[in-house]
Amino acid sequence: MLTGCVVADMDSSNYDYVPWVQVFQKPEASGLTNVTQRKVDLYSCGVNPRANLDGNNWSLNGIEPGETIESFNARSNHILSCMEGKGYKVHGFAECGPKKSPTGLCPN
């Protein structure tokens, strides 16, 4: 009778990813992206200036109070295209890897 199972190297930290802000990296300097300038660029691209980009709670997926899905989608798409226009590569979390086993693309 099977009473449990073991999966090697699998625990909750497998799903502990880098903060959202770190998915924006300059391709020519991945890992050396100027974090101060990245914040300035995110705010200038439309991120709420009250957002704490240093915390783990900020997410591009966050809907602002009173915001419709349509305006959320437009705002998110604008931020992404604006950051790409400023020369950033927007990595997905799968590309960055979990903190437990990072790929090295999103270290800062």
C-alpha positions as CSV (number, residue, x, y, z in Angstrom):
1,M,0.0,0.0,0.0
2,L,1.3,3.4,-1.0
3,T,1.1,5.9,1.9
4,G,3.0,8.8,0.3
5,C,5.3,9.8,-2.4
6,V,8.6,11.6,-2.7
7,V,9.6,13.9,-5.5
8,A,13.3,14.7,-5.5
9,D,14.1,18.4,-5.0
10,M,10.5,19.5,-5.1
11,D,9.2,22.0,-2.5
12,S,7.4,25.3,-2.3
13,S,10.6,27.2,-3.2
14,N,10.2,25.8,-6.7
15,Y,7.5,28.4,-7.2
16,D,9.4,31.3,-5.5
17,Y,10.3,33.5,-8.5
18,V,12.2,36.8,-8.8
19,P,10.3,40.0,-8.2
20,W,8.3,41.2,-11.2
21,V,10.6,44.2,-11.7
22,Q,13.6,41.9,-12.4
23,V,12.0,40.5,-15.6
24,F,12.9,43.8,-17.3
25,Q,16.6,43.5,-18.3
26,K,18.8,45.4,-20.8
27,P,20.0,42.6,-23.2
28,E,23.5,44.0,-23.5
29,A,23.9,44.1,-19.7
30,S,21.6,41.3,-18.4
31,G,22.3,41.1,-14.7
32,L,24.0,44.5,-14.7
33,T,20.9,46.5,-15.6
34,N,20.9,49.8,-13.8
35,V,18.1,49.3,-11.3
36,T,17.6,53.0,-10.5
37,Q,17.2,53.8,-14.2
38,R,14.9,50.8,-14.7
39,K,12.6,52.2,-12.0
40,V,12.6,55.7,-13.6
41,D,11.8,54.0,-16.9
42,L,8.9,51.9,-15.5
43,Y,7.4,55.0,-13.8
44,S,7.7,57.0,-17.0
45,C,6.1,54.1,-19.0
46,G,3.0,54.3,-16.8
47,V,3.6,52.3,-13.6
48,N,1.7,53.9,-10.8
49,P,4.2,56.2,-9.1
50,R,3.0,55.0,-5.7
51,A,4.0,51.4,-6.6
52,N,6.9,50.1,-4.5
53,L,9.0,48.4,-7.2
54,D,11.5,47.2,-4.6
55,G,8.9,45.1,-2.8
56,N,7.8,41.6,-3.8
57,N,4.2,42.7,-4.0
58,W,4.3,44.8,-7.2
59,S,3.1,43.1,-10.3
60,L,2.3,44.2,-13.8
61,N,-0.8,42.0,-13.4
62,G,-2.2,44.2,-10.6
63,I,-5.5,45.9,-11.5
64,E,-5.8,49.4,-10.1
65,P,-8.9,50.2,-8.0
66,G,-11.8,51.1,-10.4
67,E,-9.9,49.9,-13.4
68,T,-11.7,47.9,-16.1
69,I,-10.2,44.8,-17.8
70,E,-10.0,46.8,-21.0
71,S,-8.1,49.7,-19.4
72,F,-5.9,47.3,-17.5
73,N,-5.0,45.4,-20.7
74,A,-4.3,48.7,-22.5
75,R,-2.1,50.0,-19.6
76,S,-0.2,46.7,-19.4
77,N,0.4,46.5,-23.1
78,H,1.6,50.2,-23.1
79,I,4.0,49.5,-20.2
80,L,5.5,46.5,-22.0
81,S,5.8,48.1,-25.4
82,C,7.2,51.3,-23.8
83,M,9.9,49.3,-21.9
84,E,10.8,47.4,-25.0
85,G,11.0,50.8,-26.8
86,K,13.5,51.9,-24.1
87,G,15.7,48.8,-25.0
88,Y,14.6,46.4,-22.3
89,K,14.0,42.7,-22.9
90,V,11.0,41.5,-21.0
91,H,11.8,38.0,-19.8
92,G,9.1,35.6,-18.6
93,F,9.3,34.0,-15.2
94,A,10.2,30.6,-16.9
95,E,13.2,32.3,-18.6
96,C,14.3,33.8,-15.2
97,G,13.8,30.5,-13.4
98,P,12.8,30.2,-9.7
99,K,15.1,31.8,-7.1
100,K,16.1,28.2,-6.1
101,S,17.5,27.5,-9.5
102,P,18.0,30.8,-11.4
103,T,19.0,30.9,-15.1
104,G,21.1,34.0,-14.6
105,L,19.0,36.2,-16.9
106,C,17.2,38.2,-14.2
107,P,19.6,38.5,-11.2
108,N,18.9,42.2,-10.4
